[in-house]
């Protein structure tokens, strides 16, 4: 299935100079992961208060892009400079779930008419990551399959933040946005579990 995750290798190549700079300054993979978690808390807090200043909506697309870069950099740092650890893996997985929840939670405020669909989006996002982790548990391979992975969700939510900044009536299309996104999330969960099971047959 087509996903923004497919362009990750090219994105990582662009980040190589930043990676080498961070390593020269003795920044570790776990420090990058923790920074991404704290940064996500700031994004979520700012997004929640964006109704008081519409310029704050720009924090969402810009912040999510930076967060994606940090998420790529921690893995690159761990693999390139032999910093892989059990603690790092736990921080990465738990941190991603916490960060997604904190950043996406304010959607409840800005899409009040789609309350149940937004709640479903929050829950399905967590289930999607859980399904990916199941691949690691049963087949020793983390699954990233599907059309609505972490990067895809960040793109959609970032686009919503940009639309809100521009004053576009994105909330009036909220039903269709979250209906489609939730359907794609369910597909992602299905494919991740199916392929994880298939790999051990």
Secondary structure, DSSP 8 states (H G I E B T S, - for coil): ---GGGGHHHHHHHHHHHHHHHHHTT--HHHHHHHHHHHHHHHHHHHHTGGG-GGGGHHHHHHHHHHHHHHHHHHHHHHHTT---HHHHHHHHHHHHHHHHHHHHTHHHH-GGGHHHHHHHHHHHHHHHHHHHHHHHHHS-----SSS-HHHHHHHHHHHHHHHHHT--GGGGHHHHHHHHHHHHHHHHHHHHHHHHHTT-
